[in-house]
Amino acid sequence: MDDRDITNPSEVTAEEPGGLEQSMQKLADIIARMEKGGMELEKTFALYKEGLAKLAQCKEAIDRVEKELEILEEGGDDDGNAE
């Protein structure tokens, strides 16, 4: 396991194994577990922090794709240069 603090969204990258779809599924699983309830407060809080980290990861991945799409629509490469 690495030394990143998954509770700190700035240390979570969009390049996690499994891609955006897996991250979104993990986030949905976390939400479902929290909605089900019946957990101790500490476990609920840990899941909340994990969910925030996954949400940040998903947002970063989506933002990156949106930026790439904008570049493609403008007719440039991923360095912002026209082809």
C-alpha positions in Angstrom: 0.0 0.0 0.0 1.3 3.5 -0.7 1.7 6.4 1.7 -0.9 8.8 0.2 -3.5 10.2 2.5 -6.7 9.2 0.8 -8.7 11.6 3.0 -6.8 14.5 1.3 -8.3 15.0 -2.1 -5.2 16.8 -3.4 -3.3 13.5 -3.0 -5.7 11.5 -5.0 -5.1 11.3 -8.7 -7.3 10.4 -11.7 -4.8 7.8 -12.7 -5.9 5.2 -10.2 -6.2 1.6 -11.4 -9.5 0.7 -12.9 -10.4 4.1 -14.3 -13.3 6.4 -13.8 -16.0 3.8 -14.0 -14.5 1.8 -11.2 -14.1 4.9 -9.0 -17.7 5.9 -9.7 -18.9 2.4 -8.8 -16.8 2.5 -5.5 -18.4 5.9 -4.7 -21.9 4.4 -5.3 -21.0 1.5 -3.1 -19.9 3.8 -0.3 -23.1 5.9 -0.6 -25.2 2.8 -0.4 -23.4 1.5 2.7 -23.8 4.9 4.4 -27.5 5.1 3.4 -28.1 1.6 4.8 -27.0 2.8 8.2 -26.4 0.7 11.3 -22.6 1.4 11.5 -20.6 2.9 14.3 -19.9 6.6 14.0 -16.2 6.1 13.4 -16.9 3.7 10.5 -19.4 6.1 9.0 -16.9 8.9 9.2 -14.2 6.8 7.6 -16.5 5.9 4.7 -17.5 9.6 4.4 -13.8 10.6 4.1 -13.2 7.8 1.6 -16.2 9.0 -0.4 -14.9 12.5 -0.5 -11.6 11.2 -1.8 -13.3 9.1 -4.5 -15.5 12.1 -5.5 -12.4 14.3 -5.9 -10.8 11.5 -8.0 -13.8 11.3 -10.2 -14.0 15.1 -10.6 -10.3 15.2 -11.5 -10.8 12.5 -14.2 -13.9 14.2 -15.6 -12.1 17.6 -15.7 -9.2 16.1 -17.5 -11.4 14.5 -20.2 -13.3 17.7 -20.6 -10.1 19.6 -21.1 -8.9 17.0 -23.7 -12.2 17.3 -25.5 -11.9 21.1 -25.6 -8.5 20.8 -27.1 -9.7 18.3 -29.7 -12.6 20.6 -30.6 -10.2 23.5 -31.1 -8.2 21.3 -33.5 -5.0 21.2 -31.3 -3.0 18.4 -29.8 -2.8 17.7 -26.0 -0.1 20.4 -25.7 -2.5 23.0 -27.0 -0.8 23.3 -30.4 -2.7 23.3 -33.6 -2.1 20.3 -35.9 
